[in-house]
Structures are given as C-alpha cells and as structure tokens.
C-alpha cells in the first residue's frame, strides 16, 4: 500500500525520504506542546531515552542515543549526525545519512514486497533468502 508523502519522494518500502521519514508525537511533562524537531531520531534511540526518563542505568552500552534533551527542546547541538537507513543484502540496498548528505548504494528502486521477505533456503550450514546471490558472501 502507499501513503501521501507530500514533498517527500518515494513511498513505503523505499529508501527515499517518503519511505523512511515518519511522523511521531510525544506527550508528557516537560515537553512543550506544538514543538517540532527535524533531528534525526532512530528507533534504537527510544531505549536510552526512556531509560533516562525512568532513571534506569543500562547495564550494557546501548546502540541508540539519548534524545531526551531533543524532546524537551533543550538540546544545544545535534545529538545524532549520522544514521544507517538500510543494510539489505537480500535486495542489494544500502543507505546512510551523514549531516545533510545521503549515500545510496545498490538498487534504489522499491522492493518487490509481497507481505514477507522471500522464503529462507538452507545451503549446507548457511541460510539465505530465496532470491539472494550466494556469491555476495563468497
């Protein structure tokens, strides 16, 4: 299915802005209503951010970035300047954002999404997606 992406190119299952930028809202004490942020925010950032809200110290280093100051509107600098958007060996796609630049490697066309990835195929001790090139890992 598709959606209305306004000025953003692409749609769901693409590595263009229309496929990876999503609206979100957060409500709570300390967050000014109507605040809009253009900061990069990855799904992995929620765990360290919510851990700080809950005053929990993670026992291990987390992949995400604490974005609480961004949510409160008190961040004095960008908390995240780069972000991996896609690393998909099944469809030979990769995309990376660094500051105001995006690097796209491979085929940027939409994935042939049919509800699930291709079925897994076992070769020896290794598993591959059905349409994946084994030579990619040779």
N, C-alpha and C positions, 0 to 999 in steps of 0.2 A: 504494500500500500504506500501511498505517498502523502505528503502533507504540504501545507503552504509555508514556504520558507522565505517569503518576502524578498529582500535583496540578496539573500544567500544563494549561491549556486549549489546544485546537487540536490539529493534527496536521501531518504533513508538508505542505508547500505552503500553509501558512497563516502569517500574520504574528503569530499569538499565540505565547505562550511555548513551547507544545508543538511549534511548528514551527521555532523559531529557537534555542532553547537546546539545546545538545548536550553530552554528557559528553566529557571528554578526559582523558588521563593523560600525564604526562611523567615520565621516569625519568632520573636521571643524578646525577653528583657535585654536592653542594651542595643537592640537593632532599630535604627531609625526607619520608620515607615517611609516607603517610596524611594529608598536608596537603590541605586542601580550601579552595578560594578561590571567593568569589562575585563577584570582579571582572569587569567587562566585558572581554572579550577578543575581538577581531575577527580574522578570518583574515589581514588585512593586517598584523597585529601580529607574525606569525611571522618575517617577513623582517628587520625591525630587531632583533628579539630574538635570532635565530640569528646575525645579523651580529656582534652584540656577543659572543656565545659564541665565535665563530670569530676574534674580534679583527680584523674587517674593517671599515674605514671606508667606508660607501657614498659614491660619487662625487656622487650627487644626493640631494636631500631625499626621504625616503620617506613614503608615506601613513600607514603604521602607527606604532604606539607601542612603544618598547622595554619589554617586560614581564618582563625577566629578574629584577628585584627581586621581582616578584609570585611568580614561580616559586620563587625562593629563600626566600620568606617574609620578606623584609627590607624590603618596601615600607612606608613610613611614612605614605603617603597614597594615594588612588586615582590610578592612572596614566591612567585614562580615565573621564570622567564622562558622555560622550555618544557615541551610536553610531547611524549610519544603518542600519536593518534592511532597508529595502526602498525602492526607487525603480523602480516598474514601470509605465511608460506603457502597456504592452500590456494590462494588466488594471486600469489606473487605481487602483493601490495605492501607498501610501507609509506608512512607519512610521519613527519616530525616538524613541530613548530619550535622556532627559536626567535625570541623577540617578535619582530614584525614579519618574519620570513617563514615560509613553509616549504619543506623539501618533500617532494613526492617521488617515490621510486617504484618502477614497475607500471603495471596497467592500472590506470586510474578510473577505468570505466566501472559502472555499478556491478556488484557481484550478482551472479545468477541465483539469487536467493529463492529457495522453494520451501522455506519453513525450517529447514535444518541444513547443516553442512552435509557434504557428501558422506556416505557411509564409510566407516573405517575398514581398511583392508590390512590384514596381517601378512607380512613377508618375513619369514624367519622369526627373529625376536622383536622386530620393529613393526610399529603400526603407522599407517599412512591414510590420509583421506583418499577416497577412491579416484579423484582426478588429479592427485598430486604427483609431480615428477620425482621419481626416486633419485634421479641424477642431481637434484638440488642438494642432497646431503652426502653425495659420494665424495 
